[in-house]
Amino acid sequence: MVRMLQNLNLIRAFEETVLELSGEGLVHGPAHSSIGQEGAAVGAMAAARPGDQINGTHRAHHQFLAKTLNHVSPSTYDPLAGPLAEPMQAVVQRTLAEVMGLEQGYCGGRGGSMHLRSRESGVVGTNAIVGGGVPIATGVAWSRKRLGQGDVVISFFGDGAMHQGAVAESFNLAALYNLPILYFVENNQYAVSTTVQESTRETRLAARGQAYGIPAFTTDGMDPLAVKITTEKALSILRKGKGPVIVEADCYRFFHQNGPLPGSAFGYRSKEEEQKWRERDPPAYMAMRMIESGHLTKHETERLRDEAMAAVERAAENLLEPDGNRRRIKPNLWPSRSEVDHGVRGDMSEFDGVRYEEKEDHSGEVVERKFIDLVSGVMGRRMETDSRIFVIGEDVHKLRGGTNGATKGLAQKFPDRIIGTPITEGGFAGLAGGVAADGHFRPVVEFMYADFIYVAADQVFNQIAKMRHMFGGDLPVPLVLRAKVAAKSGYGSQHSMDPSGLFTQFPGWRIVAPSTPYDYVGLMNSALLCEDPVLVVEHIDLYQSVGPAPAEDL
Ligand SMILES: Cc1ncc(C[n+]2csc(CCOP(=O)(O)OP(=O)(O)O)c2C)c(N)n1
């Protein structure tokens, strides 16, 4: 409990400092304060294990700090014994550096306040698209379930995100696949200025669970211990393999959406309402309860608070220097300009030493083969040699290998690796993105027609395409997206487009468009080796074409 209180204090001091620095022009871009919501994050993270994974939204400093601080906190650490333990002090400084855009931050300063990621602590990466991170977290849960090591995922988001299709699609997929994920809603009562009542007729957000067969809890988000107990209950359901679960924590953001003014300054709520919630301010409330119950003296709670403030001050001092009567960032702490484009895509070192042969000098037997047979043939061959590969998409597990035979025979051979989905393009594309980013499996996503990619546009272009670069440049995202182009097939304007041009606008993607059976073998093999997302464009006009291709060597 003392550690929980100290995490509350640290987060509060951190957020106050960020607001101060922001006011001095030392934070580039928004910094959405979590002041008032610390209880939800600290309570939830007190129930999590080190191997558990989390992600969050634009407002995630509190969740990030709670998870990373717990991760490095030495087992012997006693917050009352003296200054903050060194690894925890480093977490505070690196987090502040990331928020300020500095090189020593978790993502080299590129992610900033809204894109915080720490692989080692189990923070998958926080997301600035409201609802956009939820399918990705769902994918991490899919990956962790397959790994079978008992890890679970906690996906934090706000009441506003509840109305996004991405969240609804994630609920459905997680329930369908029985995934170990806790959807943790911090209901702070407002999405910017819009109330829950203005957003939905069913204002009991946790009740959404019923529609998907997901058990749900509500809890008092201002009381960290209540949150801890509720989260423990939820996680015990997940750990028994009975996930997913929803937890809705009622809480309040004391300030406006962003910046140092209260919401009442913008007229969408009253000072009286704010005062009422402030009476249950999580750090003060927990300190008071611990004094009342005899766990701490008033003096001890004050010492803890003072040390938390001093720790954040030390971190800020290490990053700043005087500049006349102001402060400025130490110039040598900025990332180098040469790093700007680092990691838009990987360096392709995974291709070092790879065999490369043209048809004319192919070392094995070359025979006439049908294009479509190679689509299933190459996939089957690679699935034999690489157990990380799985295919996900609509009807890929049935018919005779999906609607065109691209997965012919594979569902029989690899029944748990050819995953048929409901019609939920954003949901399964995002899920695959999360799996790829988690680093244990290699998803192959099939879109029945390329035009359906637009339904999943956020996941395809905002998430999968940007993940590596956004989180600092070193995150592999090995995902293959097979898109069928059906031009001239009579399906009309919504089934006929080639998406390649659009993908070129999102340079995180690599694009290949094989036009012969021989090229298909090489290019699909390359796509399945690549550590970047690869779009494989397949024109269905080519499926029945015949041409020279390797007889065996796929
Ligand atoms: C898809 C999308 N729409 C709109 C926004 C702009 N926006 C950022 S935060 C926010 C409110 C989100 O409310 P909620 O989900 O309740 O989270 P909170 O800000 O309260 O933590 C909005 C509208 C966005 N970032 N992404």
The ligand as an SDF file (V2000), in Angstrom:
LIG
                    3D

 26 27  0  0  0  0  0  0  0  0999 V2000
  -10.4000    9.0390  -33.8430 C   0  0  0  0  0  0  0  0  0  0  0  0
  -10.1940   10.2950  -33.0690 C   0  0  0  0  0  0  0  0  0  0  0  0
  -11.1900   11.2000  -33.0030 N   0  0  0  0  0  0  0  0  0  0  0  0
  -11.0190   12.3410  -32.2970 C   0  0  0  0  0  0  0  0  0  0  0  0
   -9.8300   12.6010  -31.6720 C   0  0  0  0  0  0  0  0  0  0  0  0
   -9.6230   13.9210  -30.9230 C   0  0  0  0  0  0  0  0  0  0  0  0
   -9.7140   13.6530  -29.4780 N   0  0  0  0  0  0  0  0  0  0  0  0
   -8.6190   13.4050  -28.7520 C   0  0  0  0  0  0  0  0  0  0  0  0
   -8.9730   12.9890  -27.2040 S   0  0  0  0  0  0  0  0  0  0  0  0
  -10.6160   13.1210  -27.4630 C   0  0  0  0  0  0  0  0  0  0  0  0
  -11.5790   12.8010  -26.3560 C   0  0  0  0  0  0  0  0  0  0  0  0
  -11.4610   11.3890  -25.9420 C   0  0  0  0  0  0  0  0  0  0  0  0
  -12.3060   11.1290  -24.8690 O   0  0  0  0  0  0  0  0  0  0  0  0
  -12.1580    9.8210  -24.0140 P   0  0  0  0  0  0  0  0  0  0  0  0
  -12.0540    8.6460  -24.9090 O   0  0  0  0  0  0  0  0  0  0  0  0
  -13.2440    9.8060  -23.0130 O   0  0  0  0  0  0  0  0  0  0  0  0
  -10.7450    9.9740  -23.3010 O   0  0  0  0  0  0  0  0  0  0  0  0
  -10.2540   11.1340  -22.3060 P   0  0  0  0  0  0  0  0  0  0  0  0
   -9.7150   12.2320  -23.1630 O   0  0  0  0  0  0  0  0  0  0  0  0
  -11.4100   11.5610  -21.5020 O   0  0  0  0  0  0  0  0  0  0  0  0
   -9.1890   10.5040  -21.5190 O   0  0  0  0  0  0  0  0  0  0  0  0
  -10.8750   13.5210  -28.7570 C   0  0  0  0  0  0  0  0  0  0  0  0
  -12.2180   13.7640  -29.3260 C   0  0  0  0  0  0  0  0  0  0  0  0
   -8.8050   11.6360  -31.7960 C   0  0  0  0  0  0  0  0  0  0  0  0
   -7.6010   11.8060  -31.2500 N   0  0  0  0  0  0  0  0  0  0  0  0
   -9.0270   10.4810  -32.4560 N   0  0  0  0  0  0  0  0  0  0  0  0
  1  2  1  0
  2  3  1  0
  2 26  2  0
  3  4  2  0
  4  5  1  0
  5  6  1  0
  5 24  2  0
  6  7  1  0
  7  8  2  0
  7 22  1  0
  8  9  1  0
  9 10  1  0
 10 11  1  0
 10 22  2  0
 11 12  1  0
 12 13  1  0
 13 14  1  0
 14 15  2  0
 14 16  1  0
 14 17  1  0
 17 18  1  0
 18 19  2  0
 18 20  1  0
 18 21  1  0
 22 23  1  0
 24 25  1  0
 24 26  1  0
M  CHG  1   7   1
M  END
$$$$
